[in-house]
Amino acid sequence: MCVEKIILVGVENQENYGNFPESMKELVNLSETAQGEVVGELIQRRQKIDRRTIVGKGKLEELSALVASKEADTVIFNHELSARQARLIEEVVDAKIIDRVQLILDIFAMRAQSKEGQLQVELAQLNYLLPRLVGQGTSLSRLGGGIGTRGPGETKLETDRRHIRHKITLIKRELKETEEHRERSRQKRKDSSVFQIGLIGYTNAGKSTIMNLLTDTKTYAEDQLFATLDPLTKKWQLPDGFETTITDTVGFIQDLPTQLIEAFQSTLEESRSVDLLLHVVDASSDNRHQQEETVMTLLDELEMNHIPVLTVYNKADLLDDATQFVPTLYPNCLISAMNQESQEVLVEAITKRMKELFVSFDITLEAKDAYKISQMKKETLIDAYEYLEESNTYQVQGYAHERSKWTRGEETDELEY
């Protein structure tokens, strides 16, 4: 396969100077994830972005020369482009012009495995491209595949607006049916009082590796951005017997396209309905604080900030000295998901956090009801239980979710908490 040669363009200004270097570094990673080769960068510092061509006239000429000298196929701007801006740039630069949003959408198109994921990506791409159909003629004649064109493809773009709107309606209808099925599954888990845990975090923080560490599943986990796209829910049993579910979802990123957030609402619903969020953070990242802030901001926007959180600082093995690590979010734990020994540390931290959220109980069971203890181990966190010979009863102490029948007194009249 012929690898596309890419040139990246970014403008540092008053609005983005704080995270600009990291944003450009991230754009390199995104480009490589999309299977492209970055052969050059063009950066301009100015008060504000040029409204016509993002960069100034002189820089645009410089970009044209750079594209020619490097024989680049694609130019990716680290800013969202309007159809007019893309057209004006194409008049000077002889290459395919796309922006950061199109690049992310393209990666999502590569990563989507399920039918639902593919539909969501296509919906996001069509919603993004619909208002940009005017003036796309030059680029369309040049497109034959490659970065920025996966998913619906050029045949969709060449159709008229009416056809695209009709396609969007059909996709939304199909997604609604899938969403209803997913909602029934979520409600079933809620009704069964199963405690639900969700994995969230910046892309490539190690969520899937943690999923594999806890559940022994073989979830796709690579050192790539957006390695996981389709949500995956698995049962997980703690060493003491308590049963729960863990859901792995798509990672967050700076400037996550609005189109993706809208299209992936049903996927994000998987995390919105959980009882505890494990916020996975790459402890070794140079831009850890910015990544934490991005995730916390998105949690606010997605109305998930009410859900209890345990921050899991991952990749401790990549720190120069883990003993000197200073966390910023609490409660937390520091692990390396690649190290099997970290499983015990993580389980202990999750158990401790769950006890903080649960209601304590002290239950007396008749000897004839001793069989219920094995059931309680699956549904509660038992701290201790003992047989009292003088009363021929069992005394059981522990913690359970407020939804649990053990805290509602449905199993015994002698419930105390």
Salt bridges, closest charged atoms under 4 A:
GLU4 OE1 - LYS96 NZ 3.25
GLU12 OE1 - ARG45 NE 2.96
GLU26 OE1 - ARG100 NH2 2.62
GLU62 OE1 - LYS59 NZ 3.45
GLU80 OE2 - ARG132 NH2 2.83
GLU90 OE2 - ARG142 NH1 3.85
ASP94 OD1 - ARG142 NH2 3.71
ASP106 OD2 - ARG150 NH2 2.57
GLU116 OE1 - ARG182 NH2 1.94
GLU122 OE2 - LYS167 NZ 3.92
GLU180 OE2 - LYS176 NZ 3.97
GLU183 OE1 - ARG186 NH2 2.55
GLU269 OE2 - ARG272 NH1 2.59
GLU270 OE2 - ARG182 NH1 3.64
GLU270 OE2 - ARG186 NH1 3.09
GLU270 OE1 - ARG189 NH2 3.29
ASP275 OD1 - LYS190 NZ 3.49
ASP275 OD1 - HIS401 NE2 3.62
ASP275 OD1 - ARG403 NH1 2.87
ASP282 OD2 - LYS315 NZ 3.63
ASP286 OD2 - LYS25 NZ 3.92
GLU292 OE2 - ARG288 NH1 3.28
GLU292 OE1 - HIS289 ND1 3.92
GLU356 OE1 - ARG353 NH1 3.06
ASP369 OD1 - LYS368 NZ 3.65
GLU379 OE1 - LYS405 NZ 3.86
ASP383 OD1 - LYS355 NZ 2.86
GLU410 OE2 - ARG408 NE 2.68
GLU411 OE1 - LYS372 NZ 3.31
GLU411 OE2 - LYS405 NZ 3.86
